[in-house]
Amino acid sequence: MQDRDPLWYDRAEPDEEPGLLLTSAAILFVGALKLYGMPYRLCRTLADRFIRRAFRTAPRP
């Protein structure tokens, strides 16, 4: 049946939204990804500011 009918999956799944547990797990996962990348972004921002201040170009006359 599945080989002959390309839309079998749409008919097999109910039209319900994900439950509270699945939604909460997804939100926690995305939040964890944001927290995981935060130290890198903070370090990168501080390094960029330091480089800009340390190596300013001389003003044009």
N, C-alpha and C positions, 0 to 999 in steps of 0.2 A: 504494500500500500504506500509506503513512504517513497519508494522509488518512482512510482507513477504519478504521485500527487505532490507537486512542489510546495503547496500551501498547507500541508498537513500540520505543520507546527503551529500555524496561526489558529487552526481549529482545535488543536489539542490543549492549548493554554487557556485558562479562564481569563475573563476580563476584569480581574481584581487587581488593585494596586498592591505594591509590596507592603508587608506588615510593619508594625512599629519596630520589631527587632531587627529586621533587615535594613530599614531606613536608618536606625541608630548605628548599626555596624558600618554602614557606608559613610555616614557623617564622621564617625570616629576614625575611620581609615583615611579619609581625606585630610582631617585635622592632623593626624600623625604624620602624613607626608609633608604638610606645611611646616610642622615643628622640626622635622628631620632636616629640611633644607635651610632653616633659619640661621644657624651659625655660619654657614657658608656665605649666605647673602650679606649678613652683618659684617663679616670679615672682609668681604669684597668691597663693600661700601666704604668701610674705614680705610682700607688700603688705597682706594681711588682718591679719597679726599686727601690723604697724606701725600700721595704722588703729586696731586695738583698744587698743593701748598709748597712742597719742597722744591719742585722744579718749575717755578713760574717762568714764563718767557719775559725777557726784558721788554719794557715798554718802548714803543717806537718813538723816535724824536720828532 
